[in-house]
Amino acid sequence: MTMSLSDDSTTIRKRNQLTLPAGVAAALGVGEGDVLSIEVEGGAAILRPVRRSYAGVLEGVYGDADAFVKRERDEW
C-alpha cells in the first residue's frame, strides 16, 4: 500500500520525536509498544515493523507438518 505524504504527515518535536499518524500506524499494523526499523534510501525514510516472534512464519511452506511427522513415526 502506498500512502501520499499529503494524506498523513507529522512534525518532528524535541529530541527528534514524532508520532505516527493513525492511518500510517494502521497501514503498518503497529500499535503501542511495537518496534519499527528505519532505513534511509534515496533520501526517503522506510519504516518496517520488527517481528517479535518468528513462530508460524514458515507455516505451510513444507506442506502439512503433522502429516509428515505421522508418516515418519509410522515408518519407525
N, C-alpha and C positions, 0 to 999 in steps of 0.2 A: 504494500500500500504506500503510495506517495502522497505526502501532505504538502500543501503550499505553505511557505513561511508566513504569508499574509493571513492565513487562516488561524494559526496558532503561533503566538510569539511570547517571549518572556524577557525580563530585564535582569542583567547581572547586578547583584547587590554587593554590599561589603563582603570582603573575604571571598570574592568570586562565587558567591552562592546564587543559585537560581531555582525556580520552581517550574516543574514541567506542567504545561497546560493539561487540563483533564483529557482533552482529545488525544494528545500525544501519549500520555500515560496509558490510556485505553487501547490505542493502536499498538503499543508495545506489549500490552498485557502485564503491566507492572503496577505495583502499589507500594504502600508504606513498608519500608524495610528491605525492599528489593535492591539489588546491586546492579549497576549498569557499567559496562565498559565503554570507554570513549576513545575513538580513533579519529585522527585528523587526516583527511585525504583530499588533496586538491583544494585546500582552504575551507573544506566543509567538515563539520563535526558529525560523526556517525555514532549513534547510541545503540548499544545492543544489551539486552538483558543477560546477566551472568547466571548460568544454571547453578542451583544449589545442590541438585542431585541428578545423576545420570541414570537413575533407576527407570527402567522401561523404555529407554531411548531406542534400543535395538529390537523392541518387541515386533515380532512378525518378520524380521529380516531373515531369520533362519528357519522360517516355517513354524509349525506347531511344536514348540519345545516339549510340551507334555507328551505328545505322541512319540517324539524322538526318544525321550527318556524311557518311556514304556517299551519301545522296541529294543532298546539297548538292554534293559533289565530282562526282558523275555529271552534274549539271546544268551544270557548268562546261565 
